[in-house]
Amino acid sequence: MKLFIISGLSGSGKSIVLHVLEDLGYYCIDNLPTGMLPALADQLQQQLDNKHDFFAVGIDARNLTGDLEQFPTILNDLKNRKIHCEVFFLEADNATLLKRFSETRRRHPLSNDEVPLSEAIIQERTLLEPISSTADLLIDTSQTNIHQLRDLIHRRVTSAEHTRLSILFESFGYKHGIPVNADFIFDIRCIPNPHWVPELRALTGHDREVIEYLEQHEDVKRMYQDIRQLLETWIPCFEADNRSYMTVAIGCTGGHHRSVYMVNKLSHYFSKRRDGVLTRHRELS
């Protein structure tokens, strides 16, 4: 039996994740009170059949007082019963959440006449901290649209079904913010920047001209080798700790040239040696 627990801030995309899992054949239950997780697990184990042995539940901040604080204990209890549990937690920055609620004109579940939207978001972060702190996969959707989130979840879940550790290599630009869901973040802004070569400025790290420019510099080769060696050394340690997901983020200034090149090179190397390697270029999406 495999159980996904989906939680996160209102407006971050929890419903989208549950819909993706439902399309993948998971039996999904939304807005389950935290205290009912053990009873649900008992019932599902008793009625387990070949048709439904993959389940997902959504948990949000609308819980009885104190229930969310008990989540780490409940999660450990489920794992002690040999239930394979994975926790996905979705979040976004405050400005993005405020914009989404403004555009959809939906009401935040914790807001009322005395609690404005901005305060409700802060309260929700605090209430859900016991879940976010135990998450196997933290997903920041601040710069992710619906289609990108669906694709990310689909690839993460399907790759994890066939491998022990799913690794996502993600390029990003520091000028657009650091991805908060990364396990490793490498800053490669110190290597030569193709942006300052006029004929390369409009291209990306996918293009042959940019690749040839970067690979003629020894600093670029040394940076790649150092990052690759560090990951080769420590990935087995994360696997031994029963990790299911890892995100390796590579950042340059704009996220178009150097980081794209480096992510492609690392992803190509590791995909030849293991399953479950994914690639995402945040600023090119």
Secondary structure, 3 states (H helix, E strand, C coil): CEEEEEEECCCCCHHHHHHHHHHCCCEEECCCCHHHHHHHHHHHHHCCCCCCCEEEEEECCCCCCCCHHHHHHHHHHHHHCCCEEEEEEEECCHHHHHHHHHHHCCCCCCCCCCCCHHHHHHHHHHHCHHHHCCCCEEEECCCCCHHHHHHHHHHHHHHHCCCCCEEEEEEEEHHHCCCCCCCEEEECCCCCCHHHCHHHCCCCCCCHHHHHHHHCCHHHHHHHHHHHHHHHHHHHHHHHCCCCEEEEEEEECCCCCHHHHHHHHHHHHHHCCCCCEEEEEHHHC
